[in-house]
Amino acid sequence: MNRHIVALGISSVLALAATASNAALDDAKGQALLKKGTCSGCHNMDNKIVGPSFKDVAAKHKGEAGAVAKIEKVIRNGSKGAYGPIAMPGTPKSKLSDAEAHDLAQWLLSK
């Protein structure tokens, strides 16, 4: 019985560690990824520029199942028609890695 409790304890610690490593970025790291991916050329946190504000994107997808994966896909591949007629080009892996695109999507949706 004690082995099960110890195993449960270790599993819980591992789960907490995984959750902490997947936690949303802080604002400084999020802003750095926006700059690295050149997102800020067309987007702003609060106001529409060429594309929608990041807060508008977060509000549109709030509570949506699979929103992180959807935004991650848009970051990577671009989109057209989601917010108007102007197409958004994708961000190549040379600018943002898959992990960075994922972290950025999580961070943006937290806004």
N, C-alpha and C positions, 0 to 999 in steps of 0.2 A: 504494500500500500504506500509506503513512504517513497518508493521509487517513482510511483505515479505522480505524487505530489511534487517531487523534485522535477520530473519531466514536465509537468504542467508549468512549474515556475520558470524553467528554462524556455519553454515555448512562449510564455507570456513576455519574457524579456526580449526574445528574438522578434516577436511581433511588434513590441514597442519600438525597438531599434529600427525595424523596417519602416514603421510609420513615421518616425522622426526623420529618417533619411529621405522620405517621400513628401515631407511637409512642404508647403508652399514656400516660395522664395521670399526673402525679405525685399523691401522696396528697392534698396540699392542694387541688389543682384538682378531683380526684374528689370530695372531701368537699364542696367548694363547689357542685358540680353536684347532689349529693344534697340539699343544703339548698335550692337554687334550685328543684328539681323536687318538693320536699316529700316525698321518698322516705323520709326518716328518721322520719316520723310513724308508719309501719307496719313499717319494716325497720330492722335493726341489723346491724352488720358481723358480730358473733359469735353473737348469740342471736335466736331467733324472738320476734317481738312479735306483731303481727297477721299479718304475712306472714313468710316464711322469712328467715333471715339471709342476707346477701349471700354469705358463705362457703359456705352450703349450696347456693345457686343456682350459684355457680362450680363447686363439686364435682359437682353433677348434670350440668352441661354440659361438663365438662372433656373435651377431645379430640373433641367433637362437631362434625362438619362443619356450618358455617353457624350456629354458636352465637351469634356476635356479631349477625348479622341477626335471629335468633330473639329474643334478649333486647332488642334495639333495638325490635322490633315490640311486644313486651310492654310496654316502657316507654311507647311511644306509644299503643297501643290497649288496654292492660290484658289481663287473663286471668281465667279461672275454672276451678277444678278441678286446676290443675297441682300445687298444694301443699295442697289441702284445699278445703272448701266455700266459703270466703270469697273473694269476687271482688275482683280488684285493678282499680281504675279506671285508665284511661289518663292520661298526662300530656300536657296540651295544648301545642301549639307556642308558646303565649303564655308558658309556663313554661320549656320547653326547646326549643331549635331542633332540627332533624333532625341537624345536625352534633354538637350537644351530646349528644343521645340516643345517637348512634353512639359518641362518645368515652366516654360513661358506661358503655355496654355493654362496650366493650373493657376499660375499667378494672376493672369489677366482675368480669369473667371472669378477670382476672389475679390475683384474690385467693385 
